[in-house]
Amino acid sequence: MGFAAAYAGTAPAWVDFTARVLTVPRFFYGSRSHSVHEAFEARSSAGVVEIVDNVSIAPRCPVQPGDCIEVRGQLVHDPGKPPLVHWTHHDPGHRHPDGFIRLRGRLYA
């Protein structure tokens, strides 16, 4: 399934896409994962997505508004909100495919 179809759908899907960063990252502690995350919005060809990256597992990706990024991760839908893309890092438990964020040629995974 392509990214546009996954974006328009309702089921979780693993996706690869490029996007332009819209917001500065905010940081929060995940209550379920017990890990620090960075989150920011980006505009893809299909629309706006929220990228949520676990920076307790992967290095922080130093994005700024206007940056062009490549992303691999799991897209999930939350009714009334833009889709969210998480698992943008390697999975130490080997239960999920590895994701990443690529910024200016450097891989953050």
N, C-alpha and C positions, 0 to 999 in steps of 0.2 A: 504494500500500500504506500502510495506517495504521501509526501508531507501535506499537500493541500487537502487530500481526502481525509487524512487523519485529523487535521485541524477542523474540518467541517463535520467530522463524525462525533460519536459520543463515547466510543470505547478507548481504553488506554492503548497506545501504540508506540513502538520504538521508531524514532525519527532521526533523520539527518537533514540539516538545513543551514542556510546562512541568514543572518539578521543584522540589523543596525541597533546598537544599544541606545535606549531612550532615557534611562535614569541612572543616577549614581547608585552603587550598591548600598543596600542596608543590611545590617547583620543582626541575627537573632539566634537564640538557643532553642533547638528543636525539642519539644517536650516528649515526643515519642522516641526520637533517635538519640537524645541526650548528647547532641553534637552542635557545633556552631555552623551556621549556614550563611551564605551571602545570597541575596535575591535582588534582581533588577528586571526591568521591563525592556523588551527589544521588539523591533518591528521586523517581521518576516514577510515573505512574498504573499503569505496567506492572511496575515494580520498580526496583531500584537500578541505576544506571549510573555509570561513571567518565567524567568530562568531562576531556579533554586539549586544552588550548588553547595554540597556538604564540604566545608573547608576544614573539617576535622580529619577528613580522609584525603582530600586533594588540596594542592596549593591554591591559595586565593588567586583568582584571575583579576588583574588590576584594570578592569574595564572602566571606561568613561563614556558619557553620552557622545554619540557620533561614531564610536568605534564599530568596525565591521567584524563580526565573529562567525565562526563555524561551530555548530553544536550537534552533538549526538546525545540522545537521552530518551527518557520515556515521557511522552506527552499524555497528560491526564486532563480531564474536563471537570470544572466546578461550575455548575449552572449559575449564570449571571455574572461570571467573571471571565477574563481571558484565560485560555488554556495555560496550564503550568507544565514546564519541562523540568524534570528532576532526574536523578541518576546520571548526572553529567560528570561522572568520575568513575574510577575503577571500583569494582565490588570486591572487598577483601574476603567476603564469604562465598564468592563464586556462584551466587544465586541469580544474578542478573547479567546481561551483557554489559561490557564496560562502555561508559560514555566519556565525553570530553567536551571542553570548550577550547577552541583554537583562536588565539589573538595574535595578530602580526607574526604568524608562522610558528609561534610557540604553543605547545600542547599543554593544557592544564587538565590533568586526569588523575 
